[in-house]
């Protein structure tokens, strides 16, 4: 499966945005009763923030699960990561990345290209090591 097909397929399992709309229903009703255009715009900003936060927190949580597997591999298995279990967690990370990319209006192909371009530029300037986004 290619990256864009994957991104499309993840939409089938994305119930997150509907759940956030349900959470905001009482506030939505209040805005309808008392608010004008500014209140509606503010509500939309809150909804966007909550959706973005949901995906970000999911990404952090799933990445933490991979780190936990690494910790246990160091402690219990001589550093050998459990391949199948870790691959499942990497899939979960990819799911959240897919939705974050979609919300940003981009796709994996574009993200992959930007990343390779950045790495090649750093390599050409002998700046592949170190820290900071602008090295």
Residue pairs with C-beta under 8 A, 6 or more apart in sequence:
1 9
3 107
3 108
3 109
3 112
4 107
4 108
4 109
6 94
6 98
6 108
7 98
7 101
7 102
7 107
7 108
10 95
10 98
10 99
11 102
13 95
14 99
16 51
16 54
16 55
16 99
17 51
20 47
20 50
20 51
20 54
21 28
21 47
23 50
24 43
24 46
24 47
24 50
27 43
27 46
28 43
31 39
31 40
31 42
31 43
35 42
35 43
51 103
52 100
52 103
55 96
55 99
55 100
55 103
56 96
56 100
58 92
58 95
58 96
59 93
59 96
59 97
59 100
62 89
62 92
62 93
62 96
63 93
65 89
65 92
66 86
66 89
66 90
66 93
69 81
69 82
69 85
69 86
69 89
70 81
73 79
73 80
73 81
73 82
97 108
98 108
101 107
101 108
101 111
119 128
122 128
122 135
127 135
